[in-house]
Amino acid sequence: AEQQSLRQTHRKAIPLYEAAIESARKSGFIHEQGLACEKAAFYFMRVKNKEKALEYFQQARECYFHWGSFVKVDFIQKELDGLNLNS
């Protein structure tokens, strides 16, 4: 997904982000699911899709919370706050 994002092949990147998120979820790797959601959120920020970025940041925050990584929760919350301020 990240390679496709850097190559700006958006039609390929989006399903790969979604596949990474789903694979991590099915495997029970909540920290990997959080990371995949976070990467997807930053991707959507780069392509100026604020709604999708918010959606994926919220999912990442939830994953990191359940994993117990409160430093990452705080980091993601700051990203969300920044997106909400730029409305």
N, C-alpha and C positions, 0 to 999 in steps of 0.2 A: 504494500500500500504506500509506504513512504517513498519507494523508488518511483512508482507511478506518479505520485504527487510532485516529486521533484522534476519529473519529465513533463509535467503538466498534461498528462493523459487522464483527465478527470473521469471519464466514463469507466476507466479501469480501476482507478484509485478507490472510488466510493464503495463498490462491492467488496473490495479486498479489506478495507477497514471494517465493514460490517461482518465479513467472514472471520476476521481475527477476533472481534468482540464475541461473536457467537461461539467460536471454538473455545475461547477461554472460559466462557460461561458454562458450556457443556462439560468442560473438564474440571470445573470447580476451582479454577485458578483466578480468584477474585482480584488479586493484585494485578495479574496480566490483563484481566478484563478492564480494570481501571486505567491501566496504561494505554490500552488500545482505544478506549473512549477519549482519553486525554489527547492522544495523537490525532484522532479524528476531529476533535473539537478545534485543535490548532489548525488543522487542514481547512476546516470550514471558515475559520477566521481569515486565513490567507485568501480564500476565494470569495470573501465578503458575504458569506451566508450566515448572518448573525443568529437566526432562529435555530439552525442546525447546530451551530457552535454552542449555543446555550443548552440545547438538548443533550449534547454529548458531554459537556462540562458537568451538568447535573448528574448524569449517569456515572461519570468518573468520581465525582465527590461521594456519591452513595457507595460505590465499590470501595473506595479508600476508607470511608467511615467504617464499613463492615469488616474490613481487613484490620482496622485499628491504627491506620497511619494518619494520625491527626495533623501532622505537619503537612502532608499532602492535601488533606481536607482544607486546611487554612490556605494553602497555595491556590487550590482550585477556587475557593470562595473569593479570593482576591481577583482572580480572572473573571468570575461571574459578576462581581461588583463593578469591575471596570467596564464590562460589556453593558451592564444595566445603566451605568452613568452616561455612556455614549449613545443612548437611545435617541 
